[in-house]
Amino acid sequence: MTKPSLTTGATAIPRPEHPRPDWQRADWLNLNGTWSFQFEPIAVGPGTSREDGEAKDFSERIEVPFSWSSPLSGIGNNEAGVGWYRRTVIWRPEASRSRIFLHFGAVDYQCDVWVNGFHAGSHRGGYGNFEFEVTDCWNAEGENTILVRAEDADGDDQARGKQGYGEIRGIWQPVWLEARPQTYVQNAKFHTCLDGQVEVTARIIAKEASAAKLALRFQDGTVEHTEELTLVAGENKVHLSFKVAEPRLWSPETPHLYEGELRLMVASEEDTIATYFGIREIGTARFGQRDYRWITLNGKPIYLNGALDQSFHPTGYFTYPTDEDMRDEIYLMKRLGLNFARIHIKPEEPRKLYWADKLGLLIMQDMPCFWGAPDAKARTSYESEAREVIERDYNHPSIFAWIMFNETWGLKSGKAAGSLTGDEWGNMNYLPETQQWVQGIYRWAKETDPTRLVEDNSACNWDHVETDLNTWHFYVNGYEKVREHIGNVVANTYPGSSFNYIGGRTQTDAPLMNSECGNVWGIEHSAGDSDLAWHYHYMLNEFRRHDKMCGFVFTEFRDVTNEFNGYYRLDGTEKDFGYGGFVPGMSLTDLHSPDWIVIDAPPSQTVAAGAKVSVPLLGSSFSDRYHGRTLQLVWELWYDDLGIRVVADRGERAIAWEDYGAAELAPLEIAMPKQDAVAVLALRLVAEGGETVSRNFAAFDVRGGATASDPVGVHTVSVPVGGFAQQTFALQWESILGAKASGAGAGAFTYEVRLPDREEHALIGDIEIAFEAGAKRVLARNLEGVKTQDHGIGYMHGASADVEYNPNTYYMTDEIRHESKVTVCIDGEPVGSVHLPDDPADARGILSWHYQPVDNRLDEAGSYGYLCRIKVPGRIAVKLDRSRHFRLELRAGEGGLALYGRNAGRYPLDIQVRCH
């Protein structure tokens, strides 16, 4: 007897919403939820009695639509093999003559389906949707048994993408039943133009020859069109067009959708499908006298600020647990000021693409790669899936580009073919015949979908063949290296150049953009978890400096299992980039502004106290919002003097904001403070009425002046943080060239301090102790030593990074706090205490970045502390006036202690004892 949990009476099914808001009929039944399940090794496979549909209930339970390897499936078995699914269903369509279709969002990889013992059909491929008509074997009066066999063998010819984070196995997208009339609309493609002209190509399946009427109604009836048709039995391809008056264009800023329905009327039957379209055009164009193109949206240049989106969830893997999760993904990207995402090496779920359409996020969608050799079997499988994906997702206005391959994965041949597609020893080759095939795939995609940009291969090996986008990847750390690298790419990009192309092919005037960048793979030993903010800021300055570049893809939106370079943690918690500490109100959105002031200078540089410094600037505009207007460049040079914000120089300048692209502006001439300081040049681009358009900053380590702006009668004694006489921590070390001293767990640093003698300072009235300190989070490498590993291709397949053993790891500031408390003692007597909220690391750790000894071997980079000030009680000060010497003890609780000296952290000071 079938268990109640497996019938249609079950409640609280996962993902209850319709899977296809872009193509939705009213009479349908969601089959997500609990199915009975059995796993078998592949060898068992076909030939068992299960295929006749009479098999009894399987012993295990699985939650559809989650991969059987994922936690949310209830199975959690990451093993290749065969999954058997069984479910009984009672369902009668509303109309008695309806045709019934069983629809699968996606099943990985080989799928066979039986309904009531009849073989409904087979499908091969892990990412495309498919359906089987089951009308003739469906029992509308009673119970029906659905049996699914899904085989995932991890074959070399399978399009698998980057499943190593969490394998897609078996059913992993929703399953549903749908009723249609005898004659129905199979699909419809909308091709829109900026003048409001909409061309529709529909495929209609007719039971018999007949007259019909196809009616389109959108935007509450303000857009309507009806076409009289004469249908033949079988498949009919229909073309029609209509015009939208005063069209509202779709863009990330104004994601307007024309929502409505198609109605096919044949005699007394009607097929009604809820759908939508967006009016927008994607293209490329030259502007002015340039010999290169930019990407355009609706005829205007657009700068693409994008992130690599792995679309991975820790519990559902590549299936999101809820519709809200998918909606929130799009929101979280948009709130950073991003306007597009590159869905990495997989097609996205239609439901998430719906939210990209609805909320306004452009999508660059990858095709999944295979990991074996590009033989005939792999090619055939790939071509079939690519066709299904483009057919399914054609109508999403958010999708602006198809990427057919990634980094030549699956395109190399040779003795190592089968797993290591990126072999660096030359025993694998991107053969000329494979290049020809890829070129053919590019041309096929362009013919199939001429409305979008198509990229042959998102290149990291300088190996394009034919493409609408001239992209490249880089993972380089260090300002000078990044600047040089980007400069070389730009200089070598021009029509006729052989750079970044293979097989004797040369560049066209295709737009230049980066399609992967970041510092996770650019750091020696790889896959550390460290501050992104410093690198990200100077990298975007370098991108926007070049007029030829029109976008980038940052790796990546979220951390994943063994990559930690996301804007967010995998669980969605935030990282604090710290930019607001430089310019009030600044965030990541400022770096993504279409109108921005570029600082053509290092993120930090050492300058002499009191020096005059010239700072080169550029204006970068990829929006016409302010063109023809005068904007104000408002700037100030400020520094922190022991907690007091001091403005050393400021000014304002009018800028004529005239045109697209990057253009030089007159440099800023600024005067540095006359004392040691970390000075910040804070810029704001301001429109009429005081609206801040964007913000930027640069930092200066000012040296050679007084150590502090002390008034007359104040004497400062500086004590190096590494100059302790004693320490009592179980684990203690120095970093950043000795400028930082750390102690793990409870313990103390003790310093012998000599105060000025009476000839220098006759009377000590008050004493203040100032220092920069943070808590100390202990990592595995601090306890057990560094353990490095070759990142290789294993990371692409989900290998553990053992991140805390990585020498570069120092966790970036995020929502997790590691607190500590420090008690300050003089000659053993407590005189005050300080709460240290965290052990942070982000862009605010200027000196910890500025004094990194090696760009790609980070030493607690970006780490910094809090300014701590303790006033010594008078009863103790009077003793010190006599002795002129004391023992300073900084005692930490279990949270540990990190002390930052002059060349580390956020503040340019050692431990200071200030005598008044």
N, C-alpha and C positions, 0 to 999 in steps of 0.2 A: 504494500500500500504506500502511495506517495506521501511523504511527510508534508504537513501543512506549510512548512517554511519554503517549500519549493513550488508552491502554486501561486496563482495570480492574486491570492488574498494576502500575500506578504506585504508588510508595511515598511516604511522608512528605508526604501531602497536607495542605494548610492546613485548619485548623478541622475535624479529623477527628471530633470528638464529635457526638452527635446534636443537631441545632439546636433541638429542642423537648423539653426534659426534662419539660415540663408535659403532653405528649401524644406518647408514644413507643411505637412498635411495634418488636418485636424483629427482624423480617425487613425490612431496609432496606439501601440501598447509598448511601454518600456519593459524590456526583459532583463535589465540589470538586477542585481541582487544575488540571492543564494542559489547556486546550482550544486548538484552532487558532482563529485570529481574523483578521478583516479589518474595517477601518474604511472607511466610505464617507460622503461628503457625503449629506445627506438627499435631495437631488434624484435620486440613483441608485436608492435604495429598492426598492420592489416591482417586479416585472416582470422580474427577472433569473432566470437558470436555477438560481440557488441554491435557489429555493423548492421544487424538486422533490426535494430531499434527496439528489440524486446528485452534488452538487458535490464536486470533489476537495478535498483538504486545503488549508486556507488557509495563507498563507505565514508569518503571525505567530503567536506563542504568547502566551496570556494566562493568568494565574493566577486562577481562579474561587475565591472569591467577591468579588474586589476590583474596584471601579469602574475602568473603563479609564483614567480620569484619574489614578489614584493610583499612587505608586511601586511598591507591592506587586503591582500587576497585571502588571508587566513591560512595560506599554505607556506609561503616563505621558503620555497625550495628552489635555489638557483642551480638547476640542473637541466641540461639539454635533454630532450626526450619527447614523449608523446603525452599530451594531456587530453583525457576524455571528459567531456562535460555532458550532463544530462539534466533536463528539466521538463516538467509537465506543465501545460498551459491550457486554460479554458478561455477562449476568446471568440466572439462573433462580431464581425464588422457591422457597422450601422446599416449599410445598404446591402440587401440580400444578394445582389449580383456582383459584389465587389471581387476584385482580384486581390490576392494576399501575397505580400512580399516579406521575406525575412531578411533583415538588413544588418550587416556587421560593419562597424566603424573601422576596425582593423583587427586582424588576427595574425600573429607571427608564428609559423611562417606558411606551412602547407596545411590547408584546411579542407576537411570534408564534412558535409552536413547531411544528416538523415532526418526526415520528419515522418513519424508514424511508420518507420521501416523503409520508406522510400528514399533513395539517394537524391537529395535536392541539388547537389552540385559540389564543385571543388573550386578552390582558389589558391593561387600561389603568390606570395609576396607579403611583407610584414607591415606595410604602411598605407596601402590603398584601401578604400572602402569597396564593398561588394554586396550584392544582393542576389537572392534566389526567389523566383516565383514558386510558391508552395500551394497555390489555389487548389490544384487537383488532388493533393494528398491531405488537405486540411479538413478536420472534422469540426464543423461549426456548431455541432449539437453537443459536443462533449469534450473529453480530454484529449490533448495532443502531446506527443512525446517528441522533444527535440534532442537530438544527439549530435555532438560536435567532436570531431577528432582534430586536434591541432598538434602538428609536429614541428618542433624547432630543433634543428640539428646543428646550428651554428656553422653552416656550410660556408666554405670560402667564397662561393658564388652568391651567397645571400647578401642583399642590401641590409646591413646591420647598423651602420652609422656608429655613433659613439655610445653604445649600450653598456660599456664597461662600468659606468656609474651604478647601473641597476638594469639587469637584463629585461628586455621585453620578451615575454614568453606566453604564447597562447593568446587568448582573447584579452585585449588591452584597451579597447575603446568600446563605447556602448553598443548594445544589441537591441533591436526593436522590430516589432511587427508593424506593417503599414497596409492600409486598405486603399485601393485605387479603383476607379471605374474601369469598364472594359476598354475604353480608349482613354489614354492618359498622356501627360507631358513627361517625357523621360528626363529632359533637362532643358535649360535655356541659358544662353550666354548674352550678357549685356556689354555692348561696346559703346562707351560714352564719349562725347566731344564737348569742348568748352562752350560751344554756342547752344548747348542743350539738345543737340541731335543725339538720339539713342538708337542704335542698331541692335536688333535682337535676332539671334539665331536659335531656334527651338527644334528639339527632336521630339516628335510625337509618335507614339506606338498605337496604331489603330487595330481594333479587333476585326473590322471589316471596312470596306469602302463606304464613305459617308460624307455628307456636308457637315461642317463644324464652324464654330465661332470661337476665336481666341480673344479674350478681353483682358486688358491690363489696366489696373487701377492702383494709383499710388498717391501718397501724401493726402489722405482723406478725400480723394476724389478730385483734387486739383490737377492731377495728371492722369488722363484716361486715353485709351486707344482700343479700338476693336477692329479685328481683321476677319473677313469671311474666308473660309478655307474649304478646299475639296481634298479629302484624304483618300489614300489608297490603303488597302489592307497591308499591315506590317509597318515598317519604319517610314516616317515622313520627316523631311528636313524643311523647315519653314523659316523664311526671312521676312522681317517686318521692321519698320522704323517709325519713330514718332519724335516729336519735338517738345522739350520742356521749356515753357516760357520763363524768362528771368531765372535761369538756373542758379542754384546755390551750390557752389563747388565744395567738394570734399578736400580737406587738408587736416594735418594734425591739430591746427589751431581751431578749425571749424569743421568737425567731422560730421557733416550733414549727410544723412541717409534718406533716400526716397524709399520709404517702407510701404508695402502694400501687398498686392496679390496678382497672380495669374489665374484666369478661369478659362478652362476649355469646356465648351458646351457642345454636346453631341446628342441630339434627340432629347430624351428626358434625363440624361446623365450629365453630371458636371464634375470636373476635376479642378479643385481649388488648391493652390499652393501659395502659402505666405512666403514672401521673399523680399529682397531689397536690392538697390544698387546705389552707388555713389558716382557722382559726376566728377571726374578728374582725369588728367592726362599726365603721364610720365614720359619724359624724353631727355634729350641732351641737346645743347646748343652752344655755339660760339657767341661771345659778347664782345663788342668793341673790336679792337684790332688783334685780339688774341688768336693764336693758332691752335688752341686747345679748347675742349668743351667742358662745360659744367653740367651737372645733373639738374634737370628742371622739373618742377611740379606746377602744373597749370600754367606753363609757359614762362615761369620765373625761376631764377636760380634758387636752389635750396642747399644749405649746408647741412649735411647729414651727421648728427651727433648720435652715434649708435652704440649698442652693447651687444656682445655675444650672449645669446640666451640659450642655455642648455636645456631649458624646459624640463628640469628635473626636480622631483619632489622626494623628500627622504622616506616617505611611507608608501606613496603610490608609484614611485619611480617616474616614468614618463606619462603616467596617467594622473591627472590632478584629482584630489579627493572630492572637491566640490566645485560647482560653477563659480562660487565666490572666490575661490583660490585663483581661478583663471582671470577673473575680472581684476582682482587685486594685483596680479603680476603686471598687467598693463598699467594700472594706476601707479604702482611703485616706480615704474620706469619713467612715466610722464612727470612725476613729481620731482625727478632729478633734472628735468629740462631736456631729457632725451626725446628725439622725435622718431627714432626707428630702432628696431631690433633685428639682428640676424639670428634666425632660428637655426641652430647649429647641427648640421649633418642629419637632419630629420625634417619631414614635413610636420607642421603644427596641427594639433587637433582643430577641427572646424569651429568648435565652440570657443576656443581661445581666439581664433581669428575673428570671430564675431565681435568679441570685446575689443580687439584692435580696431575693427571697423567702427564700432560704436563710440569708443573713447578717443580715437584718433592717434594711432601709432603706426607708422609705416613699417612694413615687414619685408625683409630680404630673406627669402625662404630657400634653404638648402635641400638638395636631394640626398638621400642616405647613400653612403658609399658601401661597397663590398670590400673585403680585406684580402681577398685572394688575387690571383692573376687575372688580367682582363681577357679571359678566353671567351669563346663563343657562348658558353652557358651563362657566364656572369653578365655578358653584354645583353643577352636576351632577357634575363631576369630584370636587369636594371631598366631597360627600355620600357618594359611592361609597367613597372612601378612608376616611372617618371610620367608616363602617359596618364595613368590613373590620378596622380597627384595634380597635374595641371588641369585635367578635366574637372576634378572635384572642386578645386579652389579658384577657378577662373574668375568668379564674380566678386571676390573680396577686394574692395578698393584699397585696402591697407597694403596688399602685396604689390610691391613695385619692381621686384627683381627676382629672378630664379637663378640660383647658383647650382650648376649641374654637377660639379665635382669640387672636392676640397683638398688642397695641398698635395695633389697627385696621388692621394690614397686610392689604392686599387688599380692604379694605372701603370704600375711598373712591372716589368717582367724580368726573370732571371732566376738564378739558383735559390735565392732566398725568398722568392715569392710565396705567399701564403699567410704571412703574418706581419713581418717587418717591412711595411711598404715604404718606410722612410730610411732604409738602410744607407749609412753614410760611407760605406767602404767601396762603393762603386760596383757591387755585384748585382745591382738591379738597375734597370734602364727603362726610361719612358720612350718606348720604341716609336719610330716614325709611323708605323701602321696604327698604333694606338693613338697617336696624335691626330691622325686622319679621322679615326672614329670619333674622338672628342670634338673635333671640328664639325663633323657631321651631326653630332648631338646638339651642338650649339645652333646650327642652322635649322635643324628640325624643331627645336624649341622656339626659335624666332618665327618660323612658319606657323607653328601651332598657336602661339600667342604673340602676335606682333604688337600688343598693347603695352608690353613690359620690357624692361632691360633684362638681358640674359648674359650671364658670365660663364665662360667655359670651365674655368678652374680657379678657385680662390687660391692664388699662388703664393707659395713660400719658397719655391725653388726657381724663381725667375723663368717660368715655363708656360706662359699663355700661348694659345694658338690662334684663337679668334674670339673676340669678346666685345661687349658693349661697355665694359668697365675695366679700366687698367688698374688693377688692385695689387697690393702686396702685403705681406705679413712681416712684422718684426717684433722681437722681444729683446730689447736692449736696455741696459740700465746705465745711468750716468748722464748728466746733462750734456757734456761735450760730445759723448758718443752718440747720443740721440740726435743732437743738432747736426753732427756730421753725416749720420746715416740718412736722415730725412733730406738734407741738402743734396746729397749724392743722388738719391732717387729722383728728386725734382729736376736736378740738372740733366739727368740722363733720360728724361721723359719728354719726347717730342716726336712728331710724325716722321717716320722713317728710321727711328732708332731701333736697334735690335735688342736693347736692354729690356729685360723682363719677358722676352719672347723666346721661343725655341724653334729649332728646325729651319733656321734661315728666315723665319717670318719677322716682320717689323711692326712697330707701333703705328696705329692710326692716330687720330686726334681724340680718341676716347677719353672720357673724364678720368682723372687720377684721384683715387681715394685709397685709404688704407682699409683693409678688411679684417685685420686682427692686429692688436698691439697691446702692450703692457709690459710688466716686469717679472711676471711669474716664471717664465722660462728663460729669462735673460740673466738670471742670477746663478752664479756657479753653484753646482750641486743641486740646484732647482728646488721648486715646490716649497720654499719657505713661506711662512705666514707673517707678513710684516706690513708696515705702513705703506699705503698706496698714494697718499695724498700729495706728497712732495713730488714724486715722479709724475703723477697725473697732471699736476699744475704746469710744470715746465714742458711736458710733452704737448699739451694743448696750445701753449704759447708758440711752440715750434710749428705745429700744424697750421695755425692761423696766420703765421708769418708768411706763408707761401700762397700767393694768389692762385697758383695752379691747382692746389688741393681743394677738394670740395666735400670731404667727409672722412670719417674714421669709424672703426668698430673696436671698442675697448673690450678686452677679455678680463672680466665678464660681468654680467648682471648680478648674479649671486655666486658665492662660493659653491663649490661642489665637493665631491668626496675627497679629492686629493689636490684641488686647486683652491687657493685661498685669496684670490685677487678680485673678489666681487665688491660691488658697492654695498651689498648687504651680505650678512651671514646666510648660510643655507636655510636656517630656520626663520629668516625674514627680519631678524634683529638688525639694527642699524650700526654702521660704522661712522665715527665722527671724524670728518676730514680736517676739521679745525680751522677752516678758512675764515670763519667769523671772528677769530682772534686777531686777524690782520686788518680786515675792513669790516666795520659793523654791518651786520646783515648779509655778509657774503656767504654763498653756499655753492654747491656744485652747479646750480642753475646758472650762475654768472658765467662759468666757463663754457656753457652751452648756448649762450646768447647769440642770436644771429648778428647782432651789432656789438662789437667788442673792441676795446683798446688792447693791442698786443704790446707787451714789454719785450723788446728785442735785447734781452740781457739775461745773464745767469739768474737762477732763482735766489742766489745769495752770493755776495762777493765781499772780500775784505777791502776796506778803504781806511784811509787815515783820518783821524779826528780833525774836524774843521775843513776837510777837503771839499772842493767843488766837483761835483760829479755830473756828467752828461748822460742821460738815460734815453736811448733811442726808442721811439714809439711808432706803431703803425695803427691805422684804423682798418678794421675788417668788417665788411657788411655783406650779409646775404639775405637782406630783407629790404624792401623799399618803403618800409613804414616811416622812416625818418628822412628819406631822400628829399633834397631840396630845402632842408631845414637846418638851422644852426643849433648844434648841441654844445654843451659846456663840459669841458674836462676839468673836474674839480680834484685837486690832489693835496695831500699833506704828507710830510715826513715826520713820523712820531717815534718815540721810544719809551720804554718803561724804566723809570728811575725808582727802583725799590717800591713798586706798587703805585707810583704816581705816573699817569700818562702825560708825557711832555711833548708838545708839538714844536719841532725844531724849524720847520719851514712849511709853507703852504702857498697855494696859488690857484688860479682859475684861468681857463683859456677857452675862447670860442673856437669851435671847429665846424666848418662847412661840411655837412654830411651829404655827399652828392651822389654816390654811385656804388655799384656792386664791387666786391673784390677787396684785396688788401692794398693799401696805399700808405706810403711813408708820411709821417707827421713830423713837425718840428720837434726835436728832442727836448726833454725837460732838463733844465740846469738847476741843480739842487745843492744846498749847502749842508754838509754833514754836521752832526752834533760835535761839540768840542770836548767831549768826554767819551770814555769807553761805553759802548752801548750796542744793542741790537736794534738798528733803526729799520723801520718799515715804511716803504713808499706805498701809500694807499691811494688808488685811483678810483674815481667814479665818473662814468659817462652819464650826463644828466640832461633830460629833455625839458622843454618849457613846462612851467608849473612845478618843477622840482622832482619829477619822476626819475628815479634811478633806472637807467637802461641796463647797465652792467657794471661790474667791479673787477678790479685786478690788483695785484701787489707784487712787490719785489722786496728782498731783505738785504741788509748790509751789516756786516760785522765791523763795527767802527772801533779802531784800536789806536793807542798812542796818546790818548788824553788822560785826564784824571780818572781815577777809578769810580768816583761818585761825585755828584755835585753837592759836596758837603759845605755847609755854612762855616763861617769862621768859628773856631773853637771846637770843631769836631775832628777827631783823628780816627782813621780806619786801619785796622789790622786785618790783613787777608791771610787765611790759612788754607793751603791746598787740600782738597778733599782726600788726596792720596797720602797726605803727610801725617796720618794718624800714628800715635805712639803704641796703640794697642787696639785689638779688636777681639770680640768674643763670639762671633757668629760661627755656627758649625760649618758654614760654607761662605767663603768670601772671595771676591775677585774684582779686578779693575777692567775697564773697557774704554773704548773711544780714545785710544792713545794715552790711557792713564787719567783722562779727565773726568772719569766717572768711577765711583767706588760703590760696590754693592755688597750687601750682606743678606743672606737668606735666613728666614725664620727669626726667632728672638735673638737679640744680641745687641752689642753696642760698639760704636767707634769712639775712641778716646784720643783727644788732642791736647798737647801741652801748648798753652797760649801765653805769650809774653806781651804785656801791655806796654805802651810807651813809658819811658822813664820820666822823672819829674822835669828834666830839662826840656823834653819834647812837649809834655802835657802836665802842667803843674798840678791840676786838680781834676780828678775823675769824678764827675757828678752823677751822670747816668751812663748806663751801658746797654746797648742793644746788640743782639746777635741775629744776623740774617744769613740765610742759606736757602738753596734750592734742593728739595727732596721729594722723592716719590716712594710709594710702596715698592716691594720687590716680589713679583710673581716668579716662582721657581719653575723652570722648565726641566724636562727630562735630561736635556744635554748638560744642564748645570750640575745635575746629580751624577749622571753616568758617563758624561763625555759625548762629544759629537759623533754621530754615526751617519755617514753619507752613503748615498746610493745613486746609481746611474738611473736617471728618470726614464730614458728610452721610450719605447712605444708602450711599455707596460702601464704608464699613467693613463694612456688613452683607453685602456681596458680596465680601469678601476683599481690598479695596484695601490696599496697603502703607501702614503707619503711619509709616515712616521714623523710628522711635522715637528714635534718638539725636540727631536734629535738633530734637526737641520741647523747648521751654524748661522743661517740668516734669519731664523725665526725670532721675532719679537712682536707679540700680538699688538695689532693696531687698536687704538681706542675704540671701544664699542659699548654695548649696553651692559656687558659683564664688568663688574667692578671688583678690584682686588684692593682692599683697604688695609691700612696700618695706622699705628699710633706711635708717635715719637715723644719721649720725655727728655727734656733738656736739663742736664745736671751740671752744676758748678761745684767742683771739689766734693762730689758725691751728693750734693743737696739739690733736689728738684727745684727748678725755677720756672718751669712752664712746660706745656705740652702742646703738641700739634697733631691734628687729625689729617692723615694723608688719604684722600678719597680713592686713589687709584694708582696704577702703574701705567701711565698713558704713553702712547706713541702715535704721533700724527704730524701734520705739517708744522705744528707749533714748536716741535723740537728742532728748531732751526740750527742750532749749533751742533746738535748730534748728527745732523745731515751734513752740515758744512765741513765738519772735520772727520768725515768718514775716510779712512786711509785708502780703501779700494772700492771702486764702484760696484763690483759684482760679488764682493764678499762682505756682507753687511755686518757691522758690529754694533748691535743694539741701536740701529738707525731710527731716528725720529723720536727716541725716548726723551722724556723730560719730566720735570717735577713741578712742585708748587712752591711759590715764594713763602718762606717761613720767617717770621719776625718775632723774637722773644725779648721783652724788656726785663732786664735783671732787676730784682727788688733792691731798694736802697740799702737795706740791712746787709746785703751781700756786696753791693757796690762799694760800700765804705770799707769793707775788708780788702777788696781788690785795690782800692786806692792806696792802701798801705803795702800790700804784697807785690803788686804789679805783675802777678803771675797766677794762673789758675789752670786746673784740669777741666777741660770741656768734654762732657760725655753726652753722646746722642744715643739714647737707649730705644730700641725698637721692640715692638711686640711681635707676635707670630707672623704678622704681615710683612716683616722684613723692612729693609731700608736701602734706598739708592740715593747717593749724594752726587750732585752735579757741580763740577768745577767751572772755571772760566770758559773752557772750550767744549762744553757739553750742555745739553738741555736747552732751556728757553731764555735764561738770564745770564748775562756775561759776568758772573761773579764766582769767586771761591767763597768759602765760609768767611763771613765778615763779622768782626767785632768792632762796633762803632762806639767810641768813647766821646762823651759830651762834656 
